[in-house]
Amino acid sequence: MADINGLSSSLNSLKVHLAENNPSDQDITPEERQQTLEAELEQVRQTNDVMDGVNEAIEKAENDLDVVLNTVQNTDKLLDMWVKILSQTEHTQKLLFDSNWQGLTRDDELQAEREAALARKREQERILQEKRQQQDAIRRKKEEEMNERRRLKEETMQRRIYGKRGPPSSTTATRPQSRSVSNSSTTNASTSRIRPPTTTGIKRNVNGTRKRP
């Protein structure tokens, strides 16, 4: 901050100096011009020195920020470690005041038993899943067999029905013949109706009564 203030004051003094020593080119001599240029050069050098100081201050501030960031990260790690220590301490206290606690060895045994029970449960679930899959496969196979038997039965029934009735073409072909047969029988019946009765085998006796042989 002091370097920035110094830079600002140097610039202001340079402006004042340029305003005061700014006579017209016709009024100054070569020696005065040389002195003026040297003075301006000195002001520029001072300005450069101030800018260098500002750059150094900025770099120092960046380094300070990095240090602060590292400090914050280390503090965060320390807090996490402290929380873990407190949690472990609380757990240890609970174990010490627990009358049912049987020691670390027993805890390891119980943990092993829990893991074994979990493994058995998973194995049973796997076996049940395999059984369900097998039952589903058997059920699908039975359904397919039933559908196949039903289809074969329907085909057999259709063959029997069409085998008794005959194909449609043969039925159509035999219809005119049956009509002709019925017509011939009708003609014969009508002819027999108009035919006079015969007297063959009937004899008359003397009294005029009919007598069958």
Backbone torsions as a table, in degrees:
resi	resn	phi	psi	omega
1	MET	NA	-37.6	178.2
2	ALA	-67.9	-36.3	178.2
3	ASP	-65.7	-38.4	178.6
4	ILE	-66.1	-40.9	177.5
5	ASN	-64.4	-38.2	177.7
6	GLY	-65.9	-38.6	176.2
7	LEU	-62.1	-42.7	-179.4
8	SER	-64.0	-42.2	179.9
9	SER	-67.6	-35.2	178.3
10	SER	-65.5	-41.4	178.7
11	LEU	-65.2	-40.1	178.8
12	ASN	-65.3	-41.4	178.5
13	SER	-66.4	-33.7	176.6
14	LEU	-65.0	-39.9	178.4
15	LYS	-64.3	-43.0	180.0
16	VAL	-64.2	-41.5	-179.8
17	HIS	-64.8	-41.2	179.0
18	LEU	-66.9	-35.1	179.7
19	ALA	-69.8	-37.1	-179.1
20	GLU	-75.7	-39.3	-177.3
21	ASN	-103.8	58.0	178.4
22	ASN	-127.7	54.5	176.9
23	PRO	-73.0	168.0	179.8
24	SER	-68.6	153.6	-178.4
25	ASP	-62.4	-24.1	-178.3
26	GLN	-78.2	-23.0	-175.5
27	ASP	-91.2	-19.6	-176.4
28	ILE	-96.8	153.9	178.2
29	THR	-97.5	168.6	178.2
30	PRO	-60.0	-37.0	179.3
31	GLU	-64.5	-42.5	178.1
32	GLU	-64.6	-38.2	178.3
33	ARG	-62.5	-41.0	179.8
34	GLN	-64.2	-41.9	178.2
35	GLN	-63.2	-40.9	179.4
36	THR	-63.2	-42.4	-179.5
37	LEU	-65.7	-39.2	178.2
38	GLU	-65.7	-37.3	178.0
39	ALA	-65.8	-42.9	178.1
40	GLU	-64.2	-38.4	178.1
41	LEU	-63.3	-39.4	177.2
42	GLU	-63.5	-38.3	176.8
43	GLN	-64.8	-38.8	178.7
44	VAL	-65.7	-40.2	177.8
45	ARG	-61.8	-43.1	177.9
46	GLN	-61.4	-41.1	179.1
47	THR	-62.9	-41.1	177.9
48	ASN	-63.0	-40.9	177.9
49	ASP	-62.0	-40.9	178.2
50	VAL	-64.3	-40.6	179.4
51	MET	-65.2	-38.4	175.9
52	ASP	-61.9	-40.9	177.5
53	GLY	-62.7	-39.0	178.3
54	VAL	-64.8	-43.1	178.9
55	ASN	-61.1	-43.3	177.8
56	GLU	-62.2	-38.3	178.3
57	ALA	-65.2	-38.8	179.3
58	ILE	-65.5	-43.8	178.8
59	GLU	-62.6	-40.5	178.3
60	LYS	-63.3	-39.1	178.4
61	ALA	-65.0	-38.6	176.9
62	GLU	-62.7	-43.2	178.1
63	ASN	-62.0	-40.3	178.1
64	ASP	-63.5	-38.1	178.0
65	LEU	-65.6	-39.2	176.8
66	ASP	-62.8	-40.3	178.5
67	VAL	-63.6	-42.1	179.1
68	VAL	-63.4	-41.3	179.6
69	LEU	-63.2	-44.6	177.8
70	ASN	-62.2	-38.9	178.8
71	THR	-63.5	-41.5	178.6
72	VAL	-63.7	-43.0	179.2
73	GLN	-63.0	-43.3	178.5
74	ASN	-64.2	-37.8	178.1
75	THR	-64.3	-39.8	178.1
76	ASP	-62.8	-43.0	177.9
77	LYS	-63.2	-40.9	178.9
78	LEU	-64.2	-37.5	178.2
79	LEU	-66.0	-42.0	177.1
80	ASP	-60.9	-43.7	178.8
81	MET	-62.7	-39.7	179.8
82	TRP	-65.6	-39.2	177.5
83	VAL	-63.8	-41.3	178.1
84	LYS	-63.6	-40.8	178.9
85	ILE	-62.7	-43.0	178.9
86	LEU	-64.3	-41.0	179.1
87	SER	-63.5	-43.8	178.7
88	GLN	-65.2	-37.7	178.3
89	THR	-63.5	-42.7	178.3
90	GLU	-63.8	-41.4	178.6
91	HIS	-63.7	-41.4	179.3
92	THR	-64.2	-40.6	177.2
93	GLN	-62.1	-42.1	178.9
94	LYS	-61.9	-40.6	179.6
95	LEU	-66.7	-40.1	-178.7
96	LEU	-66.6	-35.4	-179.3
97	PHE	-89.9	-1.0	178.8
98	ASP	-86.6	120.7	-178.5
99	SER	-74.6	-19.8	-179.3
100	ASN	-89.5	-4.1	-178.7
101	TRP	-74.5	130.6	-174.6
102	GLN	-111.8	14.0	176.0
103	GLY	107.0	168.9	-177.2
104	LEU	-67.7	-35.1	179.6
105	THR	-63.0	-42.5	178.9
106	ARG	-67.0	-35.8	176.3
107	ASP	-61.7	-41.2	177.5
108	ASP	-64.1	-39.2	177.9
109	GLU	-64.5	-43.1	179.0
110	LEU	-64.4	-39.2	177.4
111	GLN	-63.4	-41.3	177.2
112	ALA	-63.5	-39.7	177.9
113	GLU	-64.7	-41.5	178.5
114	ARG	-63.5	-41.3	178.5
115	GLU	-65.5	-39.1	178.1
116	ALA	-65.1	-42.1	178.2
117	ALA	-62.7	-40.9	178.0
118	LEU	-64.0	-39.3	178.4
119	ALA	-65.0	-41.3	177.6
120	ARG	-63.6	-40.4	179.5
121	LYS	-62.9	-42.9	178.3
122	ARG	-64.2	-38.4	178.9
123	GLU	-65.5	-41.7	177.6
124	GLN	-62.9	-42.4	177.7
125	GLU	-61.8	-37.8	178.7
126	ARG	-66.2	-41.9	179.3
127	ILE	-64.5	-43.2	178.0
128	LEU	-61.5	-39.3	178.9
129	GLN	-64.4	-41.2	177.8
130	GLU	-64.6	-40.3	178.3
131	LYS	-62.9	-43.0	178.4
132	ARG	-60.6	-42.3	179.2
133	GLN	-63.6	-40.5	177.9
134	GLN	-64.9	-43.3	178.2
135	GLN	-62.4	-40.5	177.4
136	ASP	-63.3	-39.8	179.6
137	ALA	-66.0	-41.7	178.2
138	ILE	-64.4	-42.4	179.7
139	ARG	-62.7	-43.1	178.1
140	ARG	-63.7	-38.6	179.4
141	LYS	-65.1	-41.7	177.8
142	LYS	-62.8	-42.5	178.1
143	GLU	-60.9	-41.6	178.6
144	GLU	-64.3	-40.7	178.3
145	GLU	-65.2	-42.0	177.7
146	MET	-62.0	-43.0	177.8
147	ASN	-62.6	-39.0	179.5
148	GLU	-67.2	-42.1	177.8
149	ARG	-64.2	-39.5	178.6
150	ARG	-63.4	-41.0	179.8
151	ARG	-65.8	-43.0	178.4
152	LEU	-63.9	-38.5	179.3
153	LYS	-64.7	-42.6	177.9
154	GLU	-63.1	-40.9	178.2
155	GLU	-64.4	-39.1	178.4
156	THR	-64.9	-42.7	178.4
157	MET	-62.3	-41.8	178.4
158	GLN	-63.9	-38.2	177.8
159	ARG	-64.6	-41.6	-179.7
160	ARG	-65.0	-43.0	-178.0
161	ILE	-64.8	-49.2	180.0
162	TYR	-69.9	-26.1	177.8
163	GLY	-71.2	-35.5	178.3
164	LYS	-74.9	-45.9	-177.2
165	ARG	-79.7	-22.9	-176.2
166	GLY	85.4	159.4	179.4
167	PRO	-64.9	157.6	-178.6
168	PRO	-59.1	-34.3	-177.7
169	SER	-67.2	-42.0	179.6
170	SER	-67.0	-36.7	178.1
171	THR	-63.0	-42.3	179.7
172	THR	-65.9	-36.6	-178.0
173	ALA	-70.9	-30.5	-176.0
174	THR	-86.4	-11.9	-178.3
175	ARG	-63.0	-45.1	179.1
176	PRO	-61.9	-35.8	179.3
177	GLN	-63.5	-42.1	179.9
178	SER	-66.4	-35.7	177.5
179	ARG	-65.6	-39.4	179.9
180	SER	-66.2	-37.4	178.4
181	VAL	-64.6	-42.0	179.8
182	SER	-66.8	-35.8	178.1
183	ASN	-66.1	-40.2	-179.9
184	SER	-65.9	-39.9	179.6
185	SER	-66.4	-35.7	178.0
186	THR	-65.4	-38.6	179.7
187	THR	-65.6	-42.4	179.2
188	ASN	-63.4	-38.4	-179.6
189	ALA	-66.1	-41.2	-179.8
190	SER	-68.2	-34.5	179.3
191	THR	-67.7	-39.1	179.7
192	SER	-68.0	-27.2	179.9
193	ARG	-71.1	-39.0	-176.4
194	ILE	-88.0	-5.8	179.4
195	ARG	-75.2	132.0	-179.7
196	PRO	-69.7	149.9	-179.8
197	PRO	-68.9	146.0	-179.9
198	THR	-93.0	156.2	-179.8
199	THR	-108.1	21.1	-179.5
200	THR	-67.8	134.9	176.2
201	GLY	78.7	6.2	178.2
202	ILE	-111.7	128.1	178.2
203	LYS	-117.6	148.6	175.5
204	ARG	-104.7	139.4	177.5
205	ASN	-89.3	-176.0	-176.2
206	VAL	-69.3	-33.6	-177.4
207	ASN	-79.4	-3.8	177.9
208	GLY	94.5	-0.3	177.9
209	THR	-88.5	150.3	179.4
210	ARG	-78.9	142.8	-179.2
211	LYS	-136.4	123.0	179.6
212	ARG	-85.0	140.6	179.5
213	PRO	-66.0	NA	NA
